[in-house]
Amino acid sequence: MRALIFSIAVLLTAGLAADLALIQPNEVAAKLVGPLDATAQPTPIFFAGPDVLYRGKHIPGAIYAGPASQSDGLDLLKKAVAKLDRDREIVVYCGCCPWDKCPNIKPAMALLHEMGFTHARAMYVETRFAKDWTEKGYPVEAGTPRQ
């Protein structure tokens, strides 16, 4: 029975992830090291979750874009990406809760899609940011939201 429940949970999580372009945490961490080509621009990373989590710890250089589950958060995200080329790769993440319960990623990705971003990817945070990023030893910084 336990195996059946686990299998169903995996399928439901995969279903949520299937409609989004994803990037794994280790791939995002590799982008922080910097591009091999010195002329290449770094990939912009946007945090689409609650500011209290951003202030605690976030990916270095990530731009606070507000909780995308709220209209003012979507406005912040829209403003934050407004001047970027629509074909540029960008990464959005949250990590407030398990992936299948996150209220922020789907609205953030939907907005980016509506705005014409063709290379927007959501960082897959399976459990929560602390477990799937911080505890794995990936770099973090703390501080007030940057917009």
Rosetta constraint file for C-alpha pairs under 8 A:
AtomPair CA 1 CA 5 HARMONIC 6.32 0.50
AtomPair CA 2 CA 6 HARMONIC 6.18 0.50
AtomPair CA 3 CA 7 HARMONIC 6.08 0.50
AtomPair CA 4 CA 8 HARMONIC 6.22 0.50
AtomPair CA 5 CA 9 HARMONIC 6.21 0.50
AtomPair CA 6 CA 10 HARMONIC 6.20 0.50
AtomPair CA 7 CA 11 HARMONIC 6.22 0.50
AtomPair CA 8 CA 12 HARMONIC 6.15 0.50
AtomPair CA 9 CA 13 HARMONIC 6.13 0.50
AtomPair CA 10 CA 14 HARMONIC 6.03 0.50
AtomPair CA 11 CA 15 HARMONIC 6.03 0.50
AtomPair CA 12 CA 16 HARMONIC 6.40 0.50
AtomPair CA 12 CA 100 HARMONIC 7.64 0.50
AtomPair CA 13 CA 17 HARMONIC 6.26 0.50
AtomPair CA 13 CA 99 HARMONIC 7.27 0.50
AtomPair CA 13 CA 100 HARMONIC 5.57 0.50
AtomPair CA 14 CA 18 HARMONIC 5.79 0.50
AtomPair CA 15 CA 19 HARMONIC 7.27 0.50
AtomPair CA 16 CA 20 HARMONIC 7.59 0.50
AtomPair CA 16 CA 100 HARMONIC 6.69 0.50
AtomPair CA 17 CA 21 HARMONIC 7.68 0.50
AtomPair CA 17 CA 22 HARMONIC 7.24 0.50
AtomPair CA 20 CA 106 HARMONIC 7.91 0.50
AtomPair CA 20 CA 109 HARMONIC 7.44 0.50
AtomPair CA 20 CA 121 HARMONIC 7.20 0.50
AtomPair CA 20 CA 122 HARMONIC 6.93 0.50
AtomPair CA 21 CA 120 HARMONIC 7.03 0.50
AtomPair CA 21 CA 121 HARMONIC 4.86 0.50
AtomPair CA 21 CA 122 HARMONIC 6.19 0.50
AtomPair CA 22 CA 121 HARMONIC 5.04 0.50
AtomPair CA 22 CA 122 HARMONIC 4.81 0.50
AtomPair CA 22 CA 123 HARMONIC 5.72 0.50
AtomPair CA 22 CA 124 HARMONIC 6.11 0.50
AtomPair CA 23 CA 27 HARMONIC 6.45 0.50
AtomPair CA 23 CA 28 HARMONIC 7.00 0.50
AtomPair CA 23 CA 91 HARMONIC 7.88 0.50
AtomPair CA 23 CA 121 HARMONIC 6.06 0.50
AtomPair CA 23 CA 122 HARMONIC 5.98 0.50
AtomPair CA 23 CA 123 HARMONIC 4.76 0.50
AtomPair CA 23 CA 124 HARMONIC 6.06 0.50
AtomPair CA 24 CA 28 HARMONIC 6.54 0.50
AtomPair CA 24 CA 123 HARMONIC 5.60 0.50
AtomPair CA 24 CA 124 HARMONIC 5.43 0.50
AtomPair CA 24 CA 125 HARMONIC 7.79 0.50
AtomPair CA 25 CA 29 HARMONIC 6.14 0.50
AtomPair CA 25 CA 123 HARMONIC 6.23 0.50
AtomPair CA 25 CA 124 HARMONIC 6.71 0.50
AtomPair CA 25 CA 125 HARMONIC 7.29 0.50
AtomPair CA 25 CA 132 HARMONIC 7.40 0.50
AtomPair CA 25 CA 133 HARMONIC 6.64 0.50
AtomPair CA 26 CA 30 HARMONIC 6.22 0.50
AtomPair CA 27 CA 31 HARMONIC 6.52 0.50
AtomPair CA 28 CA 32 HARMONIC 6.72 0.50
AtomPair CA 28 CA 123 HARMONIC 7.54 0.50
AtomPair CA 29 CA 33 HARMONIC 7.16 0.50
AtomPair CA 29 CA 138 HARMONIC 6.40 0.50
AtomPair CA 29 CA 139 HARMONIC 7.56 0.50
AtomPair CA 30 CA 34 HARMONIC 7.50 0.50
AtomPair CA 31 CA 35 HARMONIC 6.79 0.50
AtomPair CA 31 CA 42 HARMONIC 7.40 0.50
AtomPair CA 31 CA 43 HARMONIC 7.07 0.50
AtomPair CA 32 CA 42 HARMONIC 7.87 0.50
AtomPair CA 32 CA 60 HARMONIC 7.91 0.50
AtomPair CA 34 CA 42 HARMONIC 6.68 0.50
AtomPair CA 35 CA 40 HARMONIC 6.36 0.50
AtomPair CA 35 CA 41 HARMONIC 7.69 0.50
AtomPair CA 35 CA 42 HARMONIC 6.84 0.50
AtomPair CA 36 CA 40 HARMONIC 7.98 0.50
AtomPair CA 43 CA 89 HARMONIC 6.17 0.50
AtomPair CA 43 CA 90 HARMONIC 5.70 0.50
AtomPair CA 43 CA 91 HARMONIC 7.20 0.50
AtomPair CA 44 CA 62 HARMONIC 7.17 0.50
AtomPair CA 44 CA 63 HARMONIC 7.84 0.50
AtomPair CA 44 CA 89 HARMONIC 7.50 0.50
AtomPair CA 44 CA 90 HARMONIC 5.16 0.50
AtomPair CA 44 CA 91 HARMONIC 6.35 0.50
AtomPair CA 45 CA 61 HARMONIC 7.21 0.50
AtomPair CA 45 CA 62 HARMONIC 4.82 0.50
AtomPair CA 45 CA 63 HARMONIC 6.24 0.50
AtomPair CA 45 CA 90 HARMONIC 6.02 0.50
AtomPair CA 45 CA 91 HARMONIC 4.72 0.50
AtomPair CA 45 CA 92 HARMONIC 5.81 0.50
AtomPair CA 45 CA 93 HARMONIC 7.75 0.50
AtomPair CA 46 CA 62 HARMONIC 5.22 0.50
AtomPair CA 46 CA 63 HARMONIC 4.71 0.50
AtomPair CA 46 CA 64 HARMONIC 5.93 0.50
AtomPair CA 46 CA 65 HARMONIC 6.00 0.50
AtomPair CA 46 CA 77 HARMONIC 7.91 0.50
AtomPair CA 46 CA 90 HARMONIC 7.79 0.50
AtomPair CA 46 CA 91 HARMONIC 6.19 0.50
AtomPair CA 46 CA 92 HARMONIC 4.75 0.50
AtomPair CA 46 CA 93 HARMONIC 6.45 0.50
AtomPair CA 47 CA 54 HARMONIC 7.33 0.50
AtomPair CA 47 CA 58 HARMONIC 7.80 0.50
AtomPair CA 47 CA 62 HARMONIC 6.18 0.50
AtomPair CA 47 CA 63 HARMONIC 5.95 0.50
AtomPair CA 47 CA 64 HARMONIC 4.98 0.50
AtomPair CA 47 CA 65 HARMONIC 5.53 0.50
AtomPair CA 47 CA 66 HARMONIC 7.07 0.50
AtomPair CA 47 CA 92 HARMONIC 5.88 0.50
AtomPair CA 47 CA 93 HARMONIC 5.21 0.50
AtomPair CA 47 CA 94 HARMONIC 5.68 0.50
AtomPair CA 48 CA 64 HARMONIC 6.69 0.50
AtomPair CA 48 CA 65 HARMONIC 5.06 0.50
AtomPair CA 48 CA 66 HARMONIC 5.11 0.50
AtomPair CA 48 CA 67 HARMONIC 4.91 0.50
AtomPair CA 48 CA 68 HARMONIC 5.53 0.50
AtomPair CA 48 CA 73 HARMONIC 7.38 0.50
AtomPair CA 48 CA 77 HARMONIC 7.44 0.50
AtomPair CA 48 CA 92 HARMONIC 6.57 0.50
AtomPair CA 48 CA 93 HARMONIC 5.94 0.50
AtomPair CA 48 CA 94 HARMONIC 5.26 0.50
AtomPair CA 48 CA 104 HARMONIC 6.25 0.50
AtomPair CA 48 CA 105 HARMONIC 7.01 0.50
AtomPair CA 48 CA 108 HARMONIC 6.92 0.50
AtomPair CA 49 CA 53 HARMONIC 7.23 0.50
AtomPair CA 49 CA 54 HARMONIC 7.41 0.50
AtomPair CA 49 CA 65 HARMONIC 7.42 0.50
AtomPair CA 49 CA 66 HARMONIC 5.56 0.50
AtomPair CA 49 CA 67 HARMONIC 4.00 0.50
AtomPair CA 49 CA 68 HARMONIC 6.58 0.50
AtomPair CA 49 CA 93 HARMONIC 7.67 0.50
AtomPair CA 49 CA 94 HARMONIC 4.93 0.50
AtomPair CA 49 CA 95 HARMONIC 7.43 0.50
AtomPair CA 49 CA 96 HARMONIC 6.60 0.50
AtomPair CA 49 CA 104 HARMONIC 6.30 0.50
AtomPair CA 50 CA 54 HARMONIC 6.66 0.50
AtomPair CA 50 CA 66 HARMONIC 6.16 0.50
AtomPair CA 50 CA 67 HARMONIC 5.12 0.50
AtomPair CA 50 CA 96 HARMONIC 7.55 0.50
AtomPair CA 51 CA 55 HARMONIC 6.03 0.50
AtomPair CA 51 CA 64 HARMONIC 7.47 0.50
AtomPair CA 51 CA 66 HARMONIC 6.61 0.50
AtomPair CA 51 CA 67 HARMONIC 7.61 0.50
AtomPair CA 51 CA 144 HARMONIC 7.99 0.50
AtomPair CA 51 CA 145 HARMONIC 6.79 0.50
AtomPair CA 52 CA 56 HARMONIC 6.29 0.50
AtomPair CA 53 CA 57 HARMONIC 6.36 0.50
AtomPair CA 53 CA 58 HARMONIC 7.41 0.50
AtomPair CA 53 CA 96 HARMONIC 7.39 0.50
AtomPair CA 54 CA 58 HARMONIC 5.31 0.50
AtomPair CA 54 CA 64 HARMONIC 7.07 0.50
AtomPair CA 54 CA 142 HARMONIC 7.06 0.50
AtomPair CA 54 CA 143 HARMONIC 7.20 0.50
AtomPair CA 54 CA 144 HARMONIC 7.28 0.50
AtomPair CA 54 CA 145 HARMONIC 6.68 0.50
AtomPair CA 55 CA 142 HARMONIC 5.34 0.50
AtomPair CA 55 CA 143 HARMONIC 4.61 0.50
AtomPair CA 55 CA 144 HARMONIC 5.10 0.50
AtomPair CA 55 CA 145 HARMONIC 6.60 0.50
AtomPair CA 56 CA 142 HARMONIC 5.25 0.50
AtomPair CA 56 CA 143 HARMONIC 6.80 0.50
AtomPair CA 57 CA 140 HARMONIC 5.80 0.50
AtomPair CA 57 CA 141 HARMONIC 5.36 0.50
AtomPair CA 57 CA 142 HARMONIC 4.51 0.50
AtomPair CA 57 CA 143 HARMONIC 7.43 0.50
AtomPair CA 58 CA 62 HARMONIC 6.87 0.50
AtomPair CA 58 CA 140 HARMONIC 5.31 0.50
AtomPair CA 58 CA 141 HARMONIC 5.56 0.50
AtomPair CA 58 CA 142 HARMONIC 6.20 0.50
AtomPair CA 59 CA 139 HARMONIC 6.53 0.50
AtomPair CA 59 CA 140 HARMONIC 4.90 0.50
AtomPair CA 59 CA 141 HARMONIC 6.31 0.50
AtomPair CA 60 CA 139 HARMONIC 6.73 0.50
AtomPair CA 60 CA 140 HARMONIC 5.43 0.50
AtomPair CA 60 CA 141 HARMONIC 5.33 0.50
AtomPair CA 63 CA 80 HARMONIC 7.79 0.50
AtomPair CA 63 CA 145 HARMONIC 7.12 0.50
AtomPair CA 63 CA 146 HARMONIC 5.51 0.50
AtomPair CA 63 CA 147 HARMONIC 5.88 0.50
AtomPair CA 64 CA 145 HARMONIC 5.18 0.50
AtomPair CA 64 CA 146 HARMONIC 5.49 0.50
AtomPair CA 64 CA 147 HARMONIC 5.76 0.50
AtomPair CA 65 CA 73 HARMONIC 6.23 0.50
AtomPair CA 65 CA 74 HARMONIC 7.51 0.50
AtomPair CA 65 CA 76 HARMONIC 5.11 0.50
AtomPair CA 65 CA 77 HARMONIC 4.53 0.50
AtomPair CA 65 CA 80 HARMONIC 6.62 0.50
AtomPair CA 65 CA 147 HARMONIC 6.95 0.50
AtomPair CA 66 CA 72 HARMONIC 7.26 0.50
AtomPair CA 66 CA 73 HARMONIC 4.02 0.50
AtomPair CA 66 CA 74 HARMONIC 6.97 0.50
AtomPair CA 66 CA 76 HARMONIC 5.95 0.50
AtomPair CA 66 CA 77 HARMONIC 6.72 0.50
AtomPair CA 67 CA 72 HARMONIC 7.87 0.50
AtomPair CA 67 CA 73 HARMONIC 4.64 0.50
AtomPair CA 67 CA 74 HARMONIC 7.21 0.50
AtomPair CA 67 CA 104 HARMONIC 5.97 0.50
AtomPair CA 68 CA 72 HARMONIC 7.80 0.50
AtomPair CA 68 CA 73 HARMONIC 4.68 0.50
AtomPair CA 68 CA 74 HARMONIC 4.93 0.50
AtomPair CA 68 CA 77 HARMONIC 7.54 0.50
AtomPair CA 68 CA 103 HARMONIC 7.49 0.50
AtomPair CA 68 CA 104 HARMONIC 4.59 0.50
AtomPair CA 68 CA 105 HARMONIC 6.98 0.50
AtomPair CA 68 CA 107 HARMONIC 5.82 0.50
AtomPair CA 68 CA 108 HARMONIC 5.36 0.50
AtomPair CA 69 CA 73 HARMONIC 6.89 0.50
AtomPair CA 69 CA 74 HARMONIC 7.43 0.50
AtomPair CA 69 CA 103 HARMONIC 5.48 0.50
AtomPair CA 69 CA 104 HARMONIC 4.79 0.50
AtomPair CA 69 CA 107 HARMONIC 6.34 0.50
AtomPair CA 69 CA 108 HARMONIC 7.91 0.50
AtomPair CA 70 CA 74 HARMONIC 6.46 0.50
AtomPair CA 71 CA 75 HARMONIC 6.24 0.50
AtomPair CA 72 CA 76 HARMONIC 6.23 0.50
AtomPair CA 73 CA 77 HARMONIC 6.25 0.50
AtomPair CA 74 CA 78 HARMONIC 6.05 0.50
AtomPair CA 74 CA 107 HARMONIC 7.80 0.50
AtomPair CA 74 CA 108 HARMONIC 6.78 0.50
AtomPair CA 74 CA 111 HARMONIC 7.44 0.50
AtomPair CA 75 CA 79 HARMONIC 6.12 0.50
AtomPair CA 76 CA 80 HARMONIC 6.00 0.50
AtomPair CA 76 CA 147 HARMONIC 7.87 0.50
AtomPair CA 77 CA 81 HARMONIC 6.27 0.50
AtomPair CA 77 CA 108 HARMONIC 7.49 0.50
AtomPair CA 78 CA 82 HARMONIC 5.83 0.50
AtomPair CA 78 CA 111 HARMONIC 7.64 0.50
AtomPair CA 78 CA 112 HARMONIC 7.82 0.50
AtomPair CA 80 CA 147 HARMONIC 6.41 0.50
AtomPair CA 84 CA 88 HARMONIC 7.16 0.50
AtomPair CA 85 CA 117 HARMONIC 7.88 0.50
AtomPair CA 86 CA 115 HARMONIC 7.79 0.50
AtomPair CA 86 CA 116 HARMONIC 5.79 0.50
AtomPair CA 86 CA 117 HARMONIC 4.41 0.50
AtomPair CA 86 CA 118 HARMONIC 6.33 0.50
AtomPair CA 86 CA 119 HARMONIC 7.72 0.50
AtomPair CA 87 CA 117 HARMONIC 5.90 0.50
AtomPair CA 87 CA 118 HARMONIC 5.37 0.50
AtomPair CA 87 CA 119 HARMONIC 5.93 0.50
AtomPair CA 88 CA 117 HARMONIC 7.40 0.50
AtomPair CA 88 CA 118 HARMONIC 7.50 0.50
AtomPair CA 88 CA 119 HARMONIC 6.01 0.50
AtomPair CA 88 CA 120 HARMONIC 7.81 0.50
AtomPair CA 89 CA 118 HARMONIC 7.78 0.50
AtomPair CA 89 CA 119 HARMONIC 4.61 0.50
AtomPair CA 89 CA 120 HARMONIC 5.65 0.50
AtomPair CA 89 CA 121 HARMONIC 7.51 0.50
AtomPair CA 90 CA 119 HARMONIC 6.44 0.50
AtomPair CA 90 CA 120 HARMONIC 4.85 0.50
AtomPair CA 90 CA 121 HARMONIC 6.29 0.50
AtomPair CA 91 CA 120 HARMONIC 5.85 0.50
AtomPair CA 91 CA 121 HARMONIC 4.95 0.50
AtomPair CA 91 CA 122 HARMONIC 5.71 0.50
AtomPair CA 91 CA 123 HARMONIC 6.59 0.50
AtomPair CA 92 CA 105 HARMONIC 7.47 0.50
AtomPair CA 92 CA 108 HARMONIC 7.60 0.50
AtomPair CA 92 CA 109 HARMONIC 7.72 0.50
AtomPair CA 92 CA 120 HARMONIC 7.42 0.50
AtomPair CA 92 CA 121 HARMONIC 6.30 0.50
AtomPair CA 92 CA 122 HARMONIC 4.90 0.50
AtomPair CA 92 CA 123 HARMONIC 6.15 0.50
AtomPair CA 93 CA 105 HARMONIC 6.72 0.50
AtomPair CA 93 CA 122 HARMONIC 5.71 0.50
AtomPair CA 93 CA 123 HARMONIC 5.10 0.50
AtomPair CA 93 CA 124 HARMONIC 7.49 0.50
AtomPair CA 93 CA 125 HARMONIC 7.59 0.50
AtomPair CA 94 CA 102 HARMONIC 7.71 0.50
AtomPair CA 94 CA 104 HARMONIC 6.77 0.50
AtomPair CA 94 CA 105 HARMONIC 6.61 0.50
AtomPair CA 94 CA 123 HARMONIC 7.94 0.50
AtomPair CA 94 CA 125 HARMONIC 7.50 0.50
AtomPair CA 94 CA 129 HARMONIC 7.31 0.50
AtomPair CA 95 CA 99 HARMONIC 7.33 0.50
AtomPair CA 95 CA 102 HARMONIC 7.47 0.50
AtomPair CA 95 CA 125 HARMONIC 5.57 0.50
AtomPair CA 95 CA 126 HARMONIC 7.96 0.50
AtomPair CA 95 CA 127 HARMONIC 7.35 0.50
AtomPair CA 95 CA 128 HARMONIC 4.47 0.50
AtomPair CA 95 CA 129 HARMONIC 4.30 0.50
AtomPair CA 95 CA 130 HARMONIC 7.78 0.50
AtomPair CA 96 CA 102 HARMONIC 6.76 0.50
AtomPair CA 96 CA 128 HARMONIC 5.76 0.50
AtomPair CA 96 CA 129 HARMONIC 6.66 0.50
AtomPair CA 97 CA 101 HARMONIC 6.43 0.50
AtomPair CA 97 CA 102 HARMONIC 5.72 0.50
AtomPair CA 97 CA 127 HARMONIC 6.24 0.50
AtomPair CA 97 CA 128 HARMONIC 4.92 0.50
AtomPair CA 97 CA 129 HARMONIC 7.79 0.50
AtomPair CA 98 CA 102 HARMONIC 6.19 0.50
AtomPair CA 98 CA 125 HARMONIC 7.06 0.50
AtomPair CA 98 CA 126 HARMONIC 5.54 0.50
AtomPair CA 98 CA 127 HARMONIC 4.15 0.50
AtomPair CA 98 CA 128 HARMONIC 5.45 0.50
AtomPair CA 99 CA 124 HARMONIC 7.12 0.50
AtomPair CA 99 CA 125 HARMONIC 5.80 0.50
AtomPair CA 99 CA 126 HARMONIC 4.87 0.50
AtomPair CA 99 CA 127 HARMONIC 6.20 0.50
AtomPair CA 99 CA 128 HARMONIC 7.48 0.50
AtomPair CA 100 CA 126 HARMONIC 7.85 0.50
AtomPair CA 103 CA 107 HARMONIC 7.54 0.50
AtomPair CA 104 CA 108 HARMONIC 6.18 0.50
AtomPair CA 105 CA 109 HARMONIC 6.06 0.50
AtomPair CA 105 CA 122 HARMONIC 7.01 0.50
AtomPair CA 106 CA 110 HARMONIC 5.99 0.50
AtomPair CA 107 CA 111 HARMONIC 6.13 0.50
AtomPair CA 108 CA 112 HARMONIC 6.32 0.50
AtomPair CA 109 CA 113 HARMONIC 6.09 0.50
AtomPair CA 109 CA 120 HARMONIC 7.26 0.50
AtomPair CA 109 CA 121 HARMONIC 7.68 0.50
AtomPair CA 109 CA 122 HARMONIC 7.21 0.50
AtomPair CA 110 CA 114 HARMONIC 6.14 0.50
AtomPair CA 111 CA 115 HARMONIC 6.17 0.50
AtomPair CA 112 CA 116 HARMONIC 6.43 0.50
AtomPair CA 112 CA 117 HARMONIC 5.46 0.50
AtomPair CA 112 CA 120 HARMONIC 6.95 0.50
AtomPair CA 113 CA 117 HARMONIC 5.32 0.50
AtomPair CA 113 CA 118 HARMONIC 6.87 0.50
AtomPair CA 113 CA 120 HARMONIC 7.69 0.50
AtomPair CA 125 CA 129 HARMONIC 6.28 0.50
AtomPair CA 125 CA 132 HARMONIC 6.08 0.50
AtomPair CA 125 CA 133 HARMONIC 7.98 0.50
AtomPair CA 126 CA 132 HARMONIC 6.86 0.50
AtomPair CA 127 CA 131 HARMONIC 6.61 0.50
AtomPair CA 127 CA 132 HARMONIC 6.43 0.50
AtomPair CA 128 CA 132 HARMONIC 5.95 0.50
AtomPair CA 129 CA 133 HARMONIC 5.30 0.50
AtomPair CA 129 CA 134 HARMONIC 6.62 0.50
AtomPair CA 130 CA 134 HARMONIC 4.74 0.50
AtomPair CA 130 CA 135 HARMONIC 5.94 0.50
AtomPair CA 131 CA 135 HARMONIC 5.10 0.50
AtomPair CA 131 CA 136 HARMONIC 7.08 0.50
AtomPair CA 132 CA 136 HARMONIC 6.41 0.50
AtomPair CA 133 CA 137 HARMONIC 6.79 0.50
AtomPair CA 133 CA 138 HARMONIC 5.68 0.50
AtomPair CA 134 CA 138 HARMONIC 5.66 0.50
AtomPair CA 134 CA 139 HARMONIC 7.12 0.50
AtomPair CA 134 CA 140 HARMONIC 6.91 0.50
